[in-house]
């Protein structure tokens, strides 16, 4: 699976990591799985590390389809950490489409900046084995 995630309701955080080739089906599978997780109820902060993606095969149609529902989630803050220009560009398109007063999306190349933007403790470390370069 291209995605793995963990949810810690005690700190109001979902952490997501994607790697390898990521397709439309991978994105939809992750969304369905995470949405069905009972720990996700009420969580408003998401830290998503996309630095391990080798190839992004997500269509503009999928980005548009995901944008409307994302705009309607109140008080949600999503921080995406990216490592390449293609992923950054696709997420920038998503950011523009989801722009609302209700939900915020930040794009970062530095994980520490993303954690700070989410107001995570300075010593917070994600549950996965990743480092600043996104490598195990």
C-alpha positions in Angstrom: 0.0 0.0 0.0 1.3 3.4 -0.9 -0.1 5.0 2.3 0.3 4.3 6.0 -1.1 6.3 8.8 -1.6 6.6 12.5 -4.1 8.6 14.6 -3.5 9.9 18.1 -6.7 11.5 19.3 -5.0 12.5 22.6 -3.0 15.1 20.7 -5.6 15.7 17.9 -3.4 14.4 15.2 -3.4 12.1 12.2 0.0 11.3 10.7 0.2 10.0 7.1 3.1 8.8 5.0 3.1 8.0 1.3 5.8 6.2 -0.6 6.5 4.6 -4.0 4.1 5.1 -6.9 0.9 6.8 -5.8 -2.2 6.5 -8.0 -5.8 7.7 -7.8 -6.8 4.3 -6.4 -4.2 4.6 -3.7 -5.5 8.0 -2.6 -9.1 6.8 -2.6 -8.2 3.6 -0.7 -6.4 5.6 2.0 -9.2 8.1 2.4 -11.8 5.3 2.8 -9.7 3.4 5.3 -8.8 6.5 7.4 -12.4 7.8 7.4 -13.6 4.4 8.7 -11.1 4.4 11.5 -13.0 5.3 14.7 -10.0 7.2 16.1 -10.4 9.8 13.3 -13.6 11.2 14.7 -13.0 14.9 15.6 -9.3 14.9 14.7 -8.5 18.3 13.2 -4.7 18.2 12.5 -3.1 16.2 9.8 0.7 15.9 9.1 1.3 14.2 5.8 4.8 13.3 4.6 5.0 12.8 0.9 8.8 12.9 0.6 9.0 9.2 -0.2 6.9 9.3 -3.3 8.8 8.1 -6.3 6.1 8.9 -8.8 2.8 10.7 -8.5 0.1 9.3 -10.8 -2.8 11.3 -9.4 -5.1 13.0 -11.9 -6.4 16.5 -11.8 -9.8 15.0 -11.9 -9.1 13.3 -8.5 -7.7 16.5 -7.1 -10.9 18.3 -8.0 -13.1 15.5 -6.7 -11.4 15.7 -3.3 -11.3 19.5 -3.1 -15.0 20.2 -2.3 -15.4 17.8 0.6 -12.1 19.0 2.1 -13.4 22.6 2.1 -16.3 21.7 4.3 -14.4 20.1 7.2 -14.4 22.9 9.9 -11.3 23.8 11.7 -9.1 21.3 10.0 -5.4 22.0 9.5 -3.5 19.8 7.1 0.3 20.1 6.6 1.9 18.4 3.7 5.7 17.9 3.6 6.9 17.4 0.0 10.2 16.6 -1.5 9.8 17.3 -5.3 8.4 19.9 -7.5 5.8 17.7 -9.2 4.2 16.7 -5.9 4.4 20.3 -4.7 2.6 21.5 -7.8 -0.2 19.0 -7.5 -0.7 19.9 -3.8 -0.5 23.6 -4.7 -3.4 23.0 -7.1 -5.3 21.2 -4.3 -4.5 24.0 -1.8 -6.0 26.6 -4.2 -9.1 24.5 -4.7 -9.7 23.9 -1.0 -9.0 27.4 0.1 -11.7 28.4 2.7 -12.2 30.0 6.0 -13.1 26.7 7.5 -10.0 24.6 6.6 -6.3 25.4 6.2 -3.7 23.6 4.2 0.0 24.2 4.4 2.7 23.1 2.0 6.2 22.6 3.3 9.6 21.2 2.3 10.8 21.1 5.9 9.1 18.8 8.4 10.0 21.0 11.4 8.2 23.9 9.8 5.1 21.8 9.2 5.1 20.6 12.8 5.4 24.2 14.0 2.5 25.3 11.7 0.3 22.6 13.3 1.3 23.8 16.7 2.8 20.4 17.6 5.3 20.2 20.5 8.8 21.0 19.4 10.0 17.5 20.5 7.1 15.7 18.7 8.3 12.8 16.5 6.1 11.0 14.1 5.4 7.3 14.9 7.0 6.2 11.6 10.7 5.7 11.0 11.3 8.8 8.9 13.9 11.6 9.1 14.3 15.1 7.6 15.1 13.6 4.2 12.2 11.2 4.3 14.4 8.1 4.3 14.2 5.2 6.7 
